[in-house]
Amino acid sequence: MSVRRLADQQPGSFEFTPENKAWAATEIAKYPPGRQASAVLALLWRAQAQSGYWLPKPAIEKVAQMLAMPNIRVLEVVTFYSMFNLAPVGRYYVQLCGTTPCVLRGAEDIKSVLRKRIGEPGQVTADGMFSWNEVECLGACCNAPMVQINDDYYEDLTPQNFADLLDDLAAGRPVRKGSQVGRASSEPVGGLTALTTLYGVDGRSGPRSLSTQAPAKDHAANLAHGGAGPKDAAAQGHHDVKTGH
């Protein structure tokens, strides 16, 4: 069990931007009176995004104030969930999956690249570009080894393609998210061996592949003409915050 503590150096204050403050008010309003504390995870996540992907103490206290919670209750949440960073991280924060499937597929070699390129876990490079930590399973076992960098997954890593990926990020060049060997989703690297008449051997060229489907009609226009909206539409509001990550 690790001990998680707040960083020694803290900013003097924290305030949500007007846009994030309005968003927070909407989140809090989803819960009945007296249950505002249920919004704590959402508000902390937004505060972390605004703060450069870490949670300073003033941000924790601001969330506690907005939700009428004791500071210690919010601090308990923050120190329990490893998704909250208690110290500054690099512009590109690398989370290395270190559980069994990734280890069997070469995660230790990826860790060696991180130590050589960035340093020890939690250390931020002098230019502020990179930091990293080892985390538990990130749920992309089929494409092991993998890392999460900020909000995106990078999979099927080798020491060489991972080093190239870090070089491209540092230089501001475009990078390919997901599989680094051209794998489609979590399908076999060599291509599909079943349902090829529907999806194609490459998983992309068959009649049922997403890449060959016509774009969905505008949802509002569809409703205006009496159509039913997609049943599995998911709200995307938590992705609209603009940060450097």
N, C-alpha and C positions, 0 to 999 in steps of 0.2 A: 504494500500500500504506500503510495507516494504522498509526500506532504506538499501541499500547494499553498503558496503564500503570495501576498501582493508584492509588487515590485517596490524596492526601496525608494526610488525617485518617482514622484507623482506630479501631474499637473495641478495647478491651483484651483481649477474649476472645470465644470462641464455643463454645457447646455445643448439640448437637441436643436438642430436646425429647425426653422419654421415648418419645413416640409415633413421632417421626421416627427415633430411635435404633433402635427395634425394627424399623421399616421398613427401615432401612439394613442391619441384620443379615440380614434376609431377602434383600435384594438381593445382598449379598456371598456368601451361601450358595448362590446360583445357579451360581457358578463353581467349578471344581475347585481344589484347593490349589495355590497358586503363581500363580493367575490372577485374584486378587482385583482387580487393577488394572483389569480389564474393567468394573468397576462405577463407574468414576470419573465418567463423564458423569451417571449417574443420581444419585449422591450430591451432586455439585456442583449439579445442578438443584434438588434438594430443599433444599440449604443456601441457595441463592439465594431460593427461595420463602419459607423461614423468615425470611430477613433483610430482607424487604421488597423483593424483586426486585433485589437487587444482592449481589455476593460480596465481603465484606470479607476482608482478608488472614488473620485468625485462622480463618475458615471454610475457606479454601483449605488452610491448614496442618492443620486438624483432619481434613479428608478425606484428606490425604496420610498422616497418622498412622494413620488407621483402615485404610488400604489398604497400609500398609508401603511407601509410595512416597516418593522424595525430593521435597522441596518444589518443586524446580525442575521436575520432571516434571509435576506437577499445574499449576503456573503456566504451563507451556507450553500445556497444554490450554486453560486459562482464557483466555489471551491470543489463542489461535488462533480460537476460536469466538465470533462476535459475539453469540450468544444469551446469553452471560454478561456482565453489566454490572459494571464495575469501580469504579463510583462510585455514590453514592445516586441514585435516580430518584424522580420524583413518585409519589404514590398512583396516579395514572393515567399510565402510561408509554405514550406514543404512538409507534409505529413507522410511519413513512411510507414506502410503497413508491415508489421513485424510478427504477424501470427503465422501458424503452421504452413498453410498453402504457399504463402509468399516466401517463407524461409526455404521451403523445399524447391522453389523455382528460382532462387537466387537473390533474395532480399539482402543477404549479407554483402553481396557484391555491390548492390546499390547503396548500401550504408557506407561502404568504403569510399565510394565516389563523393557522398555527402561530407564525410569527414575530411577528405582531401580538399574539396572545393569550398566548403563553408566553415567547417570546424566542428566543435562539439555540439550536442543537442542543446537548443536554447540560445546558442551564441548567434548574434547578428553580425553579418559581415561589415567591414569598416565602411563600405559604401552604402550600407542600409538596404541592399538589394535582396539578400537571402537570409533565411534562418530555417531550422528544421527541428523536428522531433519525431520520435517513434511512437506510433499509436497502435491501438488494437484493430481488429478486422474492419476493413472499410467496405466489405461486401462485393468485391470484384474478383473473387477467387479464381474464376475461370481464366482470367487474363493476368494472372500473377507472373512476376512481381509488379507491383503498382505503387504509385504515390498519388496523393491529392495535393495540388498546388492551388492555394486559395480556394476557389469554389469548383475546380475542375479536376477530373481524373485523367491520369496518364498511365497507360497500361502496356503490358507486354514489354517491359523494360529490359535492356541489357546495359552493362556498364558504358558501352559506346554510345548507344542512342540516348541514354539518359544524360551523359556528359554533353552531347550535342544539344539536347533540349535546354539544359541550363545555359549553355553558351548563347543560344538563340534568345532566350528570355533576357539575359543580361544585355544583349546587343539591341533589344527592341524589335527583333525580327518576328514575323508571324510563326506560330507554332501549331502543330496538329494536336488537338485534344483527343482523348480516348486511346485506342490501340496505336502503338508506334510501329506496328508491322503490317498494317493494312487490314487487320481482322475486322469483319463486320459484326458489331455487337459482341456477343459471347459465343459466336459460332466457331466451328473448327477452323484452325488456321489454313488448312488445305482446302477449305470449301465444304459446302453442305454435302451430305451423303443421303439425305432423305428430303422429301418435299421439294425436290429441285424443279419439278414442273410448275410449282407455285411461286417459288422465290428465286430460282436460278441457282447455279452452283455457287456463285459469288454472294448470294443472299441479297442482291440488289437489283437484279435484272429481270426477275420473274414477274408475271402479271399481278401477283399479290404483294410485291415488294412496296415499301413505303415510297421509294424513290420513283416508282412508276405510277403512283396514284395521282389523280387530279387534285389540285389544291382544294381544301374545304371551302365552301361558300362562307361569306361573312356571316357570323352568328346572328348579329342584330338584323341583318337583311333577311335572313332565313326566318327568324321569328316574326318579322313584319309581314311576311307572306304566309303566315300560319304554320310554318314548319316547326318541328321539334328540335331543340338544341341538343348538342352531343351530351350523352349521359356522363361521360367521364371527364368533362372540362374541369380543370383545376385552377384555383386562383393563383395568380403570379405576383401579387402585391409585394411579397417579401423579397423579390428579386430586383425591385426598381430603385433601390438606393444606389446613389452614385458615389463610389469610393475609388481608391487607387488599386483595388483588388478585384 
